[in-house]
Amino acid sequence: MKTLVLVGGGHAHLHCLEQLNNHALEDTQVLLISASRYQYYSGMFSGFTEGVYSLQDIRIDLAELCGKVGAVFIEDAVETIDPENKTLTCASGEMYGYDLVSFDIGSQIDIPRNFLKHIASIKPNYRFPDRLKQLRETAHPVIIGGGASGVELALAIQAWRRRHNLPLNTVLISSSALLLGLGRASSKKIEAVSQKKGLACYTGAKVESIDSQTLATSDGKSVTQSDVLWLTGPKSAELFTSSGLPTDDGGYLLVDETLHSVTHPDIYGAGDCVSIQRFPGLAKNGVYAVRQGPVLWHNLMASLTGGNLKKFTPQKRFVSILSTGDGEAFLSYGEKSFHGKIPWSLKQRIDRQFMKRYHELYCEN
């Protein structure tokens, strides 16, 4: 009997579990190890923050899903990998052997150590619900980071506060222009949208210091704060470097185009926790994780049966839809962008359909 271990419940592993429901494996047991029973869908975080979605809407019960598809769910966190003896050691002290293992554990938020006393992260994702409820209700909410997550959540908090007659004093601080990765034109449009919705945006400035009531920026501003959410760039878990596996400079598991470790073909990875050797600058984006799912499943099955492996090639452009609150969203594709209610309707339909796929696997009608 062979053992396939999936570590983490990210997008690519959800696809594998879905396929397992349709393709039962003979002589292979599948284990899913995750630090939380629930996997939260980040694409709906802003909608949950604004009050559009319930907690049940945005999470998948991994234990129920595993039970339905014939996998074994283990609520634990993998802390070390022994690639030579093919074992995983968890926080509980339990050890699990594997013939094949795949990691889809996402990334962490890169919070400067000297700020940790005054800041909490939303990662791992199971911390998200309580963290965002706290932030949206605080007297002076501040979000650091002008990428997609920072912009979405800042505007969602602003919309929630407007609906609940709280002061519209949400502050967003970014070291660059907002959504700069989408291009200058999109950046200017989203900054105009933010201004229209009353969101205070301080761009081109870094946080220099934080105390219990204020933070200071590199351009000399002093900002009142009662709670700070840090959403700047990602960082890797220490799991791969501490286990002696090849990583990139950021500590992400280094894989080839077939998504297995460049040195250990029995170790796979997908999503934000890996770096593909041929595409070192590839953004940490859920779109890529979703696209990696079918490739990962095929290659895991091929590794078990001796078949040929497929290569993952990232697409150059994709549609991005970001919620901006109040029933509106910002859609961009290349240099083109559009803001309004139609993109929000499209985003809702895509997100709900994604979650419905997995909810229907284990929920009774």
Buried (B, 14 or more C-beta within 10 A) or exposed (E): EBBBBBBBBBBBBBBBBBBBBEEEBEEBBBBBBBBBBBBBBBBBBBBBBBEBBEEEBBBBBBBBBBEBBEBBBBBBBBBBBEBEEBBBBBEEEEEBEBBBBBBBBBBBBBBEEEBEEBBBBBBBBBBBBEBBEEBBBBEBBBBBBBBBBBBBBBBBBBBBBBEEEBEBBBBBBBBBBBBBBBBEEBBBBBBEBBEEBEBBBBBEBEBEEBEEEBBBBEEEBEBEBBBBBBBBEBBBBEBBBEBEBBBBEBBBBBBBBBBBBBEBBBBBBBBBBBBBEEEEEEEBBBBBBBBBBBBBBBBBBBBBEEEEBBEBEBEEEEBBBBBBBBBBBBBBBEEEBEBBEEBBEBBBEEBBEBBEEBBEBBEEE
